[in-house]
């Protein structure tokens, strides 16, 4: 029986479908055998990650400083220490390369994708390495390199300068607070919003007069006051021995006999302010929000502080930072508050101690002037 026009059209469509399936099925088979197709590589450099790190360590010293914020000799010393103490182990990725990933992240606010582009390897590798550094290496190193001062020793800066001794002989350091930007989901952001409207964590740090940090308390919301953060720190290992004291922010209304005290107080406190300046210049990640999870973001200030101490202990240079452009564009820096504005409510014990020291300094000052 003759085919109708409709039957001929249907038959032609069936034949075309058969031809199409003959083309599609082999293609699907090829894709399946290749695991869904090869992913395009992000890291296209002829150098592997290990070779890239070696090139930076063996090249001009500035290259290592820019990428890892320390000299090659210090980088190698730290890598050898981590290996010797079994804090980081060689696997298919060597200790030097793992340390390079961590330092590059701190130095450039690098995401896992940034690291993948720079050094190769998978995001899973970076996830495990960063997790190990932040959860294992940083806490252990902080116990070794962030140490409270010996209360039985008078700091050299004080005992060697008649402007400070004997008035500040019981002073064992200085305390300061700083806001570090964070990123967090909108539904959790409210407590972290500081008085300037940006998101931050309020971090308390104590330091000695050699520009070393001795204690770090991080993770408090940006809306928390410095006094509240300090009270919390005392429940987390920070303590002031009986008869000793730390210098705190001295922005109060001066009275007549306080003027000399405030001047000397400011000179001594300059140590912690300088230390903060070096820290944030070396690690500008402390000035920006990051892509890391919040529980990792709160560990970054401690990591930066202990690395600062290690670099100082190994005689790392700081002068080069003065002329070095930031690895992170300054337009990314977050506008942050500078301490508690209008904080004039010191406790009575602190006021009384200040007054006793100030009055004795004033008496001695007048005696020597006359």
C-alpha positions as CSV (number, residue, x, y, z in Angstrom):
1,X,0.0,0.0,0.0
2,X,1.3,3.3,-1.0
3,X,2.7,5.5,1.9
4,X,0.9,8.6,2.7
5,X,2.8,11.9,2.9
6,X,2.5,11.8,6.7
7,X,4.0,8.2,6.8
8,X,6.9,9.3,4.6
9,X,7.7,12.3,6.8
10,X,7.5,10.1,9.9
11,X,9.8,7.5,8.3
12,X,12.3,10.2,7.3
13,X,12.4,11.5,10.9
14,X,13.0,8.0,12.2
15,X,15.9,7.5,9.9
16,X,17.4,10.9,10.9
17,X,17.0,10.0,14.6
18,X,18.9,6.8,13.9
19,X,21.7,8.7,12.2
20,X,21.9,11.1,15.1
21,X,22.1,8.3,17.7
22,X,24.9,6.7,15.7
23,X,26.8,10.0,16.2
24,X,25.8,10.7,19.8
25,X,26.4,7.2,21.3
26,X,30.1,7.0,20.4
27,X,30.6,10.5,21.7
28,X,28.9,9.6,25.0
29,X,31.1,6.5,25.3
30,X,34.3,8.5,24.8
31,X,33.2,11.1,27.4
32,X,32.3,8.3,29.9
33,X,35.7,6.6,29.4
34,X,37.5,9.9,30.1
35,X,35.5,10.6,33.4
36,X,33.4,13.3,32.0
37,X,36.2,15.0,30.0
38,X,39.5,16.5,31.0
39,X,39.4,19.6,33.1
40,X,41.2,22.6,31.7
41,X,44.3,23.2,33.9
42,X,44.5,26.4,35.8
43,X,48.2,26.2,36.4
44,X,49.8,26.5,33.0
45,X,53.4,27.4,34.0
46,X,56.2,25.2,32.8
47,X,57.3,25.1,36.4
48,X,55.8,22.8,38.9
49,X,54.8,24.2,42.3
50,X,58.0,22.7,43.9
51,X,60.1,24.3,41.1
52,X,58.4,27.6,41.5
53,X,59.1,27.7,45.3
54,X,62.7,26.7,44.6
55,X,63.1,29.5,42.1
56,X,61.8,32.0,44.6
57,X,64.1,30.8,47.3
58,X,67.2,30.7,45.1
59,X,66.5,33.9,43.2
60,X,66.8,37.6,44.3
61,X,66.0,38.1,48.0
62,X,63.3,40.6,47.2
63,X,61.3,38.0,45.3
64,X,61.0,35.9,48.5
65,X,60.3,38.9,50.6
66,X,57.4,40.0,48.3
67,X,55.8,36.6,48.0
68,X,56.4,35.1,51.5
69,X,57.2,38.3,53.6
70,X,60.6,36.9,54.8
71,X,64.1,36.3,53.6
72,X,65.0,32.9,52.0
73,X,67.3,32.0,54.9
74,X,64.5,32.5,57.4
75,X,62.0,30.6,55.2
76,X,64.4,27.6,55.0
77,X,65.1,27.8,58.8
78,X,61.4,27.8,59.5
79,X,60.7,24.9,57.1
80,X,63.5,22.9,58.6
81,X,62.1,23.6,62.1
82,X,58.7,22.4,61.1
83,X,60.2,19.2,59.6
84,X,62.5,18.5,62.5
85,X,59.7,19.0,65.1
86,X,57.3,16.8,62.9
87,X,54.8,19.6,62.8
88,X,54.7,19.4,59.0
89,X,55.8,16.3,57.1
90,X,57.1,15.6,53.6
91,X,54.6,13.8,51.4
92,X,54.3,14.1,47.7
93,X,54.3,17.8,48.5
94,X,57.4,18.8,50.4
95,X,57.4,20.9,53.6
96,X,58.9,23.9,51.8
97,X,56.0,23.9,49.3
98,X,53.4,23.6,52.1
99,X,54.9,26.4,54.0
100,X,55.0,28.5,50.8
101,X,51.2,27.9,50.3
102,X,50.5,29.1,53.8
103,X,52.8,32.1,53.6
104,X,51.4,33.1,50.2
105,X,47.9,32.9,51.5
106,X,48.8,35.2,54.4
107,X,50.8,37.6,52.2
108,X,48.4,38.0,49.4
109,X,45.0,37.1,51.0
110,X,45.0,34.3,48.4
111,X,42.0,32.0,47.9
112,X,42.4,28.3,47.1
113,X,41.8,29.2,43.4
114,X,44.6,31.8,43.6
115,X,46.9,29.2,45.0
116,X,45.9,26.7,42.3
117,X,46.7,29.2,39.7
118,X,50.1,30.1,41.2
119,X,51.4,26.6,42.3
120,X,49.1,24.0,40.8
121,X,47.7,21.1,42.9
122,X,44.0,20.7,43.7
123,X,41.7,22.7,45.9
124,X,41.4,19.6,48.2
125,X,45.2,19.7,48.7
126,X,45.1,23.4,49.8
127,X,42.1,22.7,52.0
128,X,43.9,20.0,53.9
129,X,47.2,21.9,54.2
130,X,45.5,25.2,55.4
131,X,43.4,23.2,57.9
132,X,46.5,21.5,59.3
133,X,48.4,24.8,59.6
134,X,45.6,26.7,61.3
135,X,44.4,23.9,63.5
136,X,47.6,22.2,64.4
137,X,50.7,24.2,63.6
138,X,49.6,27.6,64.6
139,X,48.3,26.6,68.1
140,X,51.6,24.7,68.8
141,X,53.8,27.5,67.6
142,X,51.8,30.1,69.5
143,X,52.6,28.2,72.8
144,X,56.3,28.3,71.9
145,X,56.7,31.7,70.4
146,X,54.0,33.8,72.1
147,X,55.1,33.8,75.7
148,X,54.0,36.1,78.6
149,X,57.0,38.0,80.1
150,X,58.9,36.9,83.1
151,X,57.5,39.1,85.9
152,X,60.7,38.9,87.9
153,X,62.7,40.7,85.3
154,X,62.6,44.4,84.6
155,X,62.5,45.0,80.9
156,X,65.8,46.3,79.6
157,X,64.3,49.3,77.9
158,X,63.0,50.4,81.3
159,X,66.0,49.6,83.6
160,X,68.5,51.2,81.2
161,X,66.7,54.5,80.9
162,X,66.4,57.0,83.8
163,X,63.3,58.5,82.3
164,X,61.5,55.2,83.0
165,X,63.3,53.7,85.9
166,X,62.3,53.3,88.7
167,X,58.8,54.6,87.9
168,X,57.9,51.8,85.5
169,X,60.0,49.0,87.0
170,X,56.8,47.0,87.6
171,X,55.6,47.4,84.0
172,X,56.0,44.2,82.0
173,X,54.5,45.3,78.7
174,X,51.8,47.1,76.9
175,X,48.3,46.1,75.7
176,X,46.5,47.3,72.6
177,X,43.4,46.4,70.7
178,X,42.9,46.4,67.0
179,X,40.0,45.6,64.6
180,X,40.6,43.0,61.9
181,X,38.1,42.8,59.0
182,X,36.1,39.7,58.5
183,X,33.5,38.3,56.1
184,X,30.5,36.5,57.3
185,X,27.0,35.6,56.2
186,X,24.4,38.4,56.5
187,X,22.3,36.5,59.1
188,X,25.3,36.3,61.4
189,X,26.8,39.7,60.7
190,X,25.1,42.0,63.2
191,X,27.3,41.4,66.3
192,X,30.4,41.9,64.1
193,X,29.4,45.3,62.8
194,X,31.6,47.9,64.5
195,X,30.7,51.6,65.1
196,X,32.0,52.5,61.6
197,X,29.5,50.1,60.1
198,X,32.1,47.7,58.7
199,X,32.5,44.0,59.8
200,X,35.4,43.1,62.0
201,X,36.7,41.1,64.9
202,X,38.1,42.9,68.0
203,X,41.6,41.5,68.7
204,X,43.6,42.2,71.9
205,X,47.4,41.8,71.8
206,X,50.0,42.2,74.5
207,X,53.6,43.0,73.6
208,X,57.0,43.6,75.2
209,X,59.3,46.6,74.6
210,X,61.4,44.6,72.0
211,X,58.4,44.7,69.6
212,X,57.5,41.1,70.2
213,X,53.9,40.0,70.8
214,X,53.3,38.0,74.0
215,X,49.6,37.2,73.9
216,X,46.8,37.3,71.4
217,X,43.1,37.1,72.0
218,X,41.1,37.0,68.8
219,X,37.5,36.2,67.7
220,X,35.5,38.8,69.6
221,X,32.8,40.6,67.6
222,X,33.5,44.0,66.3
223,X,30.8,45.5,68.5
224,X,32.5,44.3,71.7
225,X,34.4,46.9,73.7
226,X,38.1,46.6,74.4
227,X,37.3,46.2,78.1
228,X,35.1,43.2,77.4
229,X,37.8,41.6,75.2
230,X,40.4,42.1,77.9
231,X,38.1,40.6,80.6
232,X,37.7,37.6,78.3
233,X,41.4,37.3,77.8
234,X,41.9,36.9,81.5
235,X,39.8,33.7,81.3
236,X,41.9,32.4,78.5
237,X,45.4,32.4,80.0
238,X,46.3,36.1,80.2
239,X,47.1,37.2,83.7
240,X,48.8,40.2,85.4
241,X,51.0,39.1,88.3
242,X,50.5,40.8,91.6
243,X,52.3,44.1,91.8
244,X,52.8,44.3,88.0
245,X,51.0,46.1,85.3
246,X,50.7,46.6,81.6
247,X,50.4,50.0,79.8
248,X,47.1,50.5,78.1
249,X,45.8,53.2,75.8
250,X,46.5,56.5,77.6
251,X,44.0,58.8,75.8
252,X,42.5,60.4,78.9
253,X,42.1,64.0,80.0
254,X,45.5,65.0,81.6
255,X,45.7,66.7,84.9
256,X,48.7,68.9,86.0
257,X,50.9,66.3,87.5
258,X,49.8,63.7,84.8
259,X,51.4,65.6,81.9
260,X,54.9,64.2,82.4
261,X,53.5,60.7,83.1
262,X,51.4,60.8,80.0
263,X,54.5,61.8,78.0
264,X,56.6,58.9,79.3
265,X,53.6,56.6,79.0
266,X,53.2,57.4,75.3
267,X,56.9,56.8,74.6
268,X,56.8,53.4,76.2
269,X,53.5,52.5,74.5
270,X,55.1,53.4,71.2
271,X,56.7,49.9,71.2
272,X,53.3,48.1,70.8
273,X,52.1,50.6,68.3
274,X,55.3,50.1,66.2
275,X,54.9,46.3,66.5
276,X,51.3,46.6,65.1
277,X,52.6,48.8,62.3
278,X,55.2,46.3,61.2
279,X,52.7,43.4,61.6
280,X,50.1,44.9,59.4
281,X,52.6,46.1,56.8
282,X,54.1,42.6,56.6
283,X,50.7,40.9,56.5
284,X,48.2,43.2,54.9
285,X,45.6,40.4,55.1
286,X,44.9,41.9,58.5
287,X,43.5,45.0,56.7
288,X,41.0,43.2,54.5
289,X,38.1,40.7,54.6
290,X,39.0,37.2,53.4
291,X,37.2,34.3,51.7
292,X,38.1,31.8,54.4
293,X,35.5,30.4,56.9
294,X,35.0,32.5,60.0
295,X,36.5,29.9,62.3
296,X,39.7,30.1,60.2
297,X,39.6,33.9,60.0
298,X,39.8,34.3,63.7
299,X,43.1,32.3,63.7
300,X,44.9,34.5,61.2
301,X,45.9,37.3,63.7
302,X,47.6,34.8,65.9
303,X,49.3,33.2,62.9
304,X,50.6,36.6,61.8
305,X,51.8,37.5,65.3
306,X,53.8,34.3,65.9
307,X,55.4,34.6,62.5
308,X,56.3,38.2,63.3
309,X,58.1,36.9,66.4
310,X,59.8,34.1,64.6
311,X,61.1,36.5,61.9
312,X,62.4,38.9,64.5
313,X,64.1,36.0,66.4
314,X,65.9,35.1,63.2
315,X,67.0,38.7,62.6
316,X,64.6,39.3,59.7
317,X,64.8,42.8,58.2
318,X,61.9,45.2,58.6
319,X,63.3,48.3,56.8
320,X,62.4,46.9,53.4
321,X,58.7,47.1,54.3
322,X,58.8,50.9,54.4
323,X,59.4,51.1,50.7
324,X,57.5,48.0,49.7
325,X,54.1,48.3,48.1
326,X,51.3,46.2,49.6
327,X,50.6,42.9,48.0
328,X,46.9,43.7,48.4
329,X,45.5,46.8,46.7
330,X,44.9,49.5,49.4
331,X,41.5,50.2,47.9
332,X,40.5,46.8,49.4
333,X,41.4,47.9,52.9
334,X,38.4,48.1,55.3
335,X,37.7,51.3,57.2
336,X,38.0,50.3,60.9
337,X,37.7,52.0,64.3
338,X,40.8,52.8,66.3
339,X,40.2,51.6,69.8
340,X,37.3,52.7,72.0
341,X,36.5,56.3,71.5
342,X,36.0,58.3,74.6
343,X,37.1,55.6,76.9
344,X,37.8,57.4,80.2
345,X,36.5,54.8,82.6
346,X,39.6,53.2,83.9
347,X,39.2,51.2,87.1
348,X,40.1,52.9,90.4
349,X,43.1,50.6,91.1
350,X,44.6,51.6,87.7
351,X,43.9,55.3,88.4
352,X,45.5,55.2,91.8
353,X,48.6,53.4,90.5
354,X,48.9,56.0,87.7
355,X,48.6,58.8,90.2
356,X,51.3,57.5,92.5
357,X,53.8,57.0,89.7
358,X,52.9,60.4,88.1
359,X,53.3,62.3,91.4
360,X,56.7,60.7,92.1
361,X,57.9,61.4,88.6
362,X,56.7,65.1,88.9
363,X,58.6,65.5,92.2
364,X,61.8,64.1,90.7
365,X,61.4,66.1,87.5
366,X,61.1,69.4,89.4
367,X,64.0,68.5,91.7
368,X,66.3,67.8,88.7
369,X,65.0,70.9,86.8
370,X,65.9,73.1,89.7
